[in-house]
């Protein structure tokens, strides 16, 4: 499994997203808060599939700013 197939599975599951890979960290950015992400089973399946794709850690970022970068100090 690859990051692309992980994105495809998430989209088929109703989660519109993009994945940024940083070494073995998968950063999954979703456009809006989705009720699916509140389901424990769905979150476990995301981690399982990410591990199958070779990632050891997963972070989910909800992009409420429409792609705008967050200001940081």
Buried (B, 14 or more C-beta within 10 A) or exposed (E): BEBEEBBEBBEEBEBEBBBEBEEEEBBBBBBEEBEBBEEEEBBEBBEEBBBEBEBEEBEBEBBEEEEEEEEEE
